[in-house]
Amino acid sequence: MKRFLAAAVLALICSAPALAATLPGHYYLNGRSEVGSELLLKADGTFQWALMYGAVDQYAHGTWAAKGDEVTLTSAPQEKPDFALFEADDYGRTKPAEPGLWVAIVGFPHEGPLAEVEVLFESASGKTATAVSKRNGDAIANMPGGEQWKRAGLRMKGAATDYQWINLPADRAKARLAGFTVKNREAFAPSAFKTMTLTVEGNALHADSKSGLGIGGTYEKAK
């Protein structure tokens, strides 16, 4: 009996790497009307997942691991916004700010503004002022006329993270107006789940209603 159990455990341990090696690939949710979902398991142990239902789109990415006949997806922590300066042609017909005012335009060029971004303005002499971008994307601070804008620190309003500091080019400092965008938009899209567990069934992965997805279904592997 002991020999049988030892052999069974050894077989399970040896089969796990072999199973994990066959899992990478594209999977598509099957048998769910009006719901589309894709899962990509990569050989490096990371995954990408998406679900489309009517006007609702959900996404997740992170790492995956196989144990026994189960595959567990663990979403990566939500990223911090990665701020960057506008490109030169993103300013359009904007004019320099009025004397005594410094303006930070926050948003996505040619698309729309981004509100609720806290901007810390800092002058070359070390003087600072703080403003939060409004619905139109503008964060405006009062600053004495003799001060020169050196850099700006940005973070989302209420965030406990440090400011991301960006130095201003000379032309933007002279205009007292600078634009800032976010390079990683996914930072604003919360992950659809923290973890999701799927059961391996041949070339498919099955998710029950308690899997973390919230709905049951089977992901068929693309051939």
C-alpha positions as CSV (number, residue, x, y, z in Angstrom):
1,M,0.0,0.0,0.0
2,K,2.8,2.4,0.9
3,R,4.6,1.6,-2.3
4,F,1.4,2.3,-4.2
5,L,0.9,5.7,-2.5
6,A,4.5,6.7,-3.1
7,A,4.2,5.8,-6.7
8,A,1.0,7.8,-7.1
9,V,2.6,10.9,-5.4
10,L,5.7,10.5,-7.6
11,A,3.5,10.3,-10.7
12,L,1.6,13.4,-9.7
13,I,4.8,15.3,-9.1
14,C,6.3,14.3,-12.4
15,S,3.1,14.9,-14.4
16,A,2.7,18.5,-13.1
17,P,5.6,20.0,-15.2
18,A,4.5,18.0,-18.2
19,L,0.9,19.3,-17.8
20,A,2.1,22.9,-17.4
21,A,4.2,22.6,-20.6
22,T,1.0,21.7,-22.6
23,L,-1.2,24.5,-21.2
24,P,0.2,27.6,-22.9
25,G,-1.9,28.9,-25.7
26,H,-5.1,30.8,-26.6
27,Y,-8.4,29.7,-25.1
28,Y,-11.9,31.0,-26.0
29,L,-15.0,30.8,-23.8
30,N,-17.5,28.3,-25.4
31,G,-21.2,27.9,-25.0
32,R,-22.1,31.2,-23.5
33,S,-24.4,33.2,-25.7
34,E,-23.8,37.0,-25.9
35,V,-20.6,36.6,-23.9
36,G,-17.1,36.6,-25.4
37,S,-14.0,35.8,-23.5
38,E,-10.4,35.0,-24.4
39,L,-7.6,33.7,-22.2
40,L,-4.0,33.6,-23.2
41,L,-1.6,31.5,-21.1
42,K,2.0,32.3,-21.9
43,A,4.9,29.9,-21.5
44,D,6.7,32.4,-19.2
45,G,3.9,31.9,-16.6
46,T,2.0,35.1,-17.4
47,F,-1.6,35.5,-18.7
48,Q,-3.9,38.0,-20.4
49,W,-7.7,37.7,-20.1
50,A,-10.6,39.6,-21.5
51,L,-14.4,39.4,-21.4
52,M,-16.9,41.2,-23.5
53,Y,-20.6,41.3,-22.5
54,G,-22.8,43.8,-24.2
55,A,-21.3,47.2,-23.4
56,V,-19.1,45.9,-20.6
57,D,-15.5,45.0,-21.2
58,Q,-13.3,43.5,-18.5
59,Y,-9.6,42.8,-18.4
60,A,-7.0,41.1,-16.3
61,H,-3.4,40.2,-16.5
62,G,-0.9,38.6,-14.2
63,T,0.6,35.1,-13.5
64,W,-0.7,31.6,-13.7
65,A,0.3,28.3,-12.1
66,A,-0.8,24.7,-12.5
67,K,-1.2,22.3,-9.6
68,G,-2.8,18.9,-10.0
69,D,-5.7,19.4,-12.4
70,E,-6.2,23.1,-11.6
71,V,-4.9,26.3,-13.1
72,T,-4.9,29.4,-10.9
73,L,-4.8,32.8,-12.4
74,T,-3.5,35.6,-10.1
75,S,-4.0,39.2,-11.3
76,A,-1.1,41.6,-11.0
77,P,-1.5,44.5,-8.6
78,Q,-3.0,47.6,-10.2
79,E,-0.3,49.8,-11.7
80,K,0.4,53.4,-10.8
81,P,-0.2,55.9,-13.6
82,D,2.9,56.6,-15.6
83,F,2.8,60.3,-16.4
84,A,4.7,61.9,-19.3
85,L,4.8,65.3,-21.0
86,F,2.8,66.1,-24.1
87,E,4.5,66.0,-27.4
88,A,5.2,69.3,-29.1
89,D,2.3,68.9,-31.5
90,D,-0.2,68.0,-28.8
91,Y,-0.5,71.6,-27.7
92,G,-2.5,72.8,-30.7
93,R,-3.3,76.5,-30.4
94,T,-2.8,76.8,-26.7
95,K,-1.4,80.1,-25.5
96,P,1.0,80.9,-22.7
97,A,-0.7,81.3,-19.3
98,E,-1.4,84.7,-17.8
99,P,1.3,86.2,-15.7
100,G,1.1,84.9,-12.1
101,L,-0.6,81.7,-13.2
102,W,0.9,78.3,-13.9
103,V,-1.3,75.8,-15.8
104,A,-0.9,72.0,-16.1
105,I,-3.2,70.4,-18.7
106,V,-3.8,66.8,-17.8
107,G,-5.4,64.4,-20.3
108,F,-5.1,62.4,-23.4
109,P,-4.1,64.6,-26.4
110,H,-6.8,64.9,-29.1
111,E,-9.2,62.7,-27.0
112,G,-10.1,64.2,-23.7
113,P,-9.1,65.6,-20.2
114,L,-8.3,63.7,-17.1
115,A,-9.6,65.0,-13.8
116,E,-8.6,64.4,-10.2
117,V,-4.9,64.5,-10.8
118,E,-2.9,66.3,-8.1
119,V,-0.2,68.5,-9.4
120,L,2.6,69.9,-7.3
121,F,4.2,72.9,-9.0
122,E,7.8,73.7,-8.0
123,S,9.9,76.7,-9.0
124,A,13.6,77.0,-9.5
125,S,13.9,78.7,-6.2
126,G,12.0,75.9,-4.4
127,K,8.6,77.6,-4.0
128,T,5.7,75.2,-4.4
129,A,2.0,75.3,-5.0
130,T,-0.6,72.5,-5.4
131,A,-3.7,72.2,-7.6
132,V,-6.0,69.3,-8.7
133,S,-7.1,69.0,-12.3
134,K,-10.7,69.8,-12.9
135,R,-13.2,68.2,-15.3
136,N,-11.6,70.1,-18.2
137,G,-8.2,68.7,-17.2
138,D,-6.7,72.0,-16.1
139,A,-4.8,72.4,-12.8
140,I,-4.0,76.0,-12.1
141,A,-1.7,77.5,-9.5
142,N,-0.9,81.0,-8.5
143,M,2.8,81.8,-8.5
144,P,4.6,85.2,-8.3
145,G,5.8,86.6,-11.6
146,G,9.4,86.4,-10.8
147,E,9.4,82.6,-10.3
148,Q,10.5,80.1,-13.0
149,W,8.7,76.8,-13.3
150,K,11.3,74.0,-12.8
151,R,9.3,70.8,-12.5
152,A,5.9,69.2,-11.7
153,G,5.0,66.3,-9.4
154,L,1.9,64.3,-10.3
155,R,-0.2,61.6,-8.7
156,M,-3.9,60.8,-8.5
157,K,-5.9,62.8,-5.9
158,G,-5.9,61.0,-2.6
159,A,-3.1,58.6,-3.5
160,A,-0.7,57.6,-0.8
161,T,2.1,57.2,-3.4
162,D,5.0,59.6,-3.9
163,Y,4.7,62.2,-6.6
164,Q,6.2,61.4,-10.0
165,W,8.5,64.3,-10.8
166,I,8.8,65.6,-14.4
167,N,11.3,68.3,-15.3
168,L,9.9,71.0,-17.6
169,P,11.6,72.0,-20.9
170,A,12.6,75.6,-21.2
171,D,9.8,76.5,-23.7
172,R,7.1,75.1,-21.4
173,A,8.6,76.9,-18.4
174,K,8.6,80.1,-20.3
175,A,5.0,79.6,-21.4
176,R,3.9,78.8,-17.8
177,L,1.8,76.0,-19.4
178,A,2.6,72.3,-19.7
179,G,0.6,69.2,-20.7
180,F,0.8,65.9,-19.0
181,T,-0.6,62.5,-20.2
182,V,-0.6,58.9,-18.9
183,K,1.3,56.3,-20.9
184,N,-0.3,53.2,-19.3
185,R,-4.1,53.6,-19.5
186,E,-4.5,50.2,-18.0
187,A,-3.7,51.8,-14.7
188,F,-7.3,53.1,-14.7
189,A,-8.9,49.8,-15.4
190,P,-9.3,47.7,-12.2
191,S,-8.7,44.0,-12.7
192,A,-11.8,41.9,-13.2
193,F,-10.7,39.5,-10.5
194,K,-8.0,38.8,-7.9
195,T,-7.7,35.1,-8.5
196,M,-9.6,32.6,-10.8
197,T,-9.3,28.9,-10.6
198,L,-10.0,26.7,-13.6
199,T,-10.1,22.9,-13.9
200,V,-8.2,21.2,-16.7
201,E,-10.4,19.0,-18.8
202,G,-8.4,17.6,-21.7
203,N,-7.6,20.5,-24.0
204,A,-10.1,22.8,-22.2
205,L,-10.2,24.8,-19.0
206,H,-13.5,24.8,-17.0
207,A,-14.6,27.7,-14.8
208,D,-17.5,27.1,-12.4
209,S,-19.6,29.9,-10.9
210,K,-17.3,30.1,-7.9
211,S,-14.1,30.4,-9.9
212,G,-13.7,34.1,-9.5
213,L,-15.2,34.9,-12.9
214,G,-18.7,34.9,-11.4
215,I,-20.2,32.8,-14.3
216,G,-19.5,29.3,-15.3
217,G,-18.1,28.2,-18.6
218,T,-15.5,26.2,-20.5
219,Y,-12.5,27.7,-22.3
220,E,-11.6,25.7,-25.4
221,K,-8.0,25.8,-26.6
222,A,-7.5,27.1,-30.1
223,K,-6.0,24.5,-32.5
